[in-house]
Amino acid sequence: MYTKLAPVEEIFEGVPEPHIPTVVGASPGVPFLYRLPCKGARPLRWHVDGLPEGLCCDADTGILGGTAPEGVWELRVSVENVCGSAKTGCTLRIAPDGLLRTPMMGWCSWNATRRFITQEKALNTAKLLCETGLAEYGYTYVNIDSGWQGEYDTDKSILPNAGFPDMRALADEVHRLGLKLGIYSTPMLQAWGGGIYPGCTVGQLDPRYPTAYYGIGKIHKERENVRKWAAWGIDHLKYDWSPSDVENAALMKNALTACGRDISFTVTVRAGMQDADWWKTHCASWRDNGDSDDTWENVRDGRFHTDDWAQHISPGHFFDLDMLETGVYDGHPCRLTEDEQLVSMTIRAIFPSPLVISCDLSRLTAFDLAMLCNPEVIAVNQDAAGKGAVCRDEYIARHNGALTRYVKVYEKQLTEGRAIALFNLGEREETVALKNYTGAAMLRDVWAREDIPTGDVTLAPHTCRLFREPINVV
């Protein structure tokens, strides 16, 4: 392994160390749920000053709940255990369509289980987010991908299949942990996933969408389905079709807005640049790329050819580089080297993209936890400024048609200072002069969690480095 990686600290030992983003968002007048993430020995005792009327904090769990009015509040958070105490601050922003001011962090079922997701597996994963400590770094969403769908009910909405005997009970259990539950659907007549899974339209094919992969029906059932999802307690929707179009996205968005519950909205899989103004206004995140996979070619070619989207990123609206490639993945250990996995994580951290794990959480390694639970890397991703990363330099060379040299340098403006990422995606060793990108004498090596003098950096093939200025960050 060439990229120096600080080992993960014991998550449930020592003094409290809160890992709360500097801004948390939600919508007014709907049920509010947020779990304050914190490393440290259990039990913890929480106190939050500055909460608006209608919200309260459970002192034993650190779960904020209730219903909040519109406004902005500066929260003062205190937490203590037998080892000591800590204080931190957080801005609470309550505004219409106000969820996910920073990129989503959580888990998705697709790469982990494919279509064989069940209620039991989803609940076990929610528990594992807590037991592994991932939730203490902000991984709070449990998203069920395709494979939950049964058939249409008499009320004209989709029933879950036999693997999900009680969706409401599942949501209640996930919420009791302070986590959130996501679901998957499509405007197509049939969803992807390898089974006969209905979408949110029925009837004859609508000729207005001739290129839609499985076709879109003339009869729309968005409102009926959303009413059912809201009654279950769903918190997020991944809406998936190709090509993604604004007309069908807007029908679903309007249904979500009217349902009386905060349900964040992601559009995949081909939300094209021609509709960028709509995606970046109405979607918590959106994709215009192929599915992630644990091959180097997929990482290199699928995650690094989307730079034009960075200019459209803003707080609450992020371009999605799809699920992380790590862990036991579709039944086998991730085929990427550890350095290649760090490349994959780093581009998502700086871009910034949602950080969504999709592997068997019961089989995480020390490396997996060290990569996923580095608070300084997460802080770059969760920075409140919500700015996209700019590709400052790119060097590409080929020999006899084969890619030999491929270096990219990204810069991201943060609320305080900047982050700089160096990627060697090619097949030969490269040296990058950091002085060309910063005037600082010292930088923070974010993966290593140590300060270094600014100088030349040598990168082996398929490796990266991530730096931050100023150096005193976490």
Summary of the structure (lengths in Angstrom):
residues: 474
radius of gyration: 21.8
end to end distance: 24.5
largest distance: 67.8
contacts: 1677
relative contact order: 0.11
helix: 23%
strand: 35%
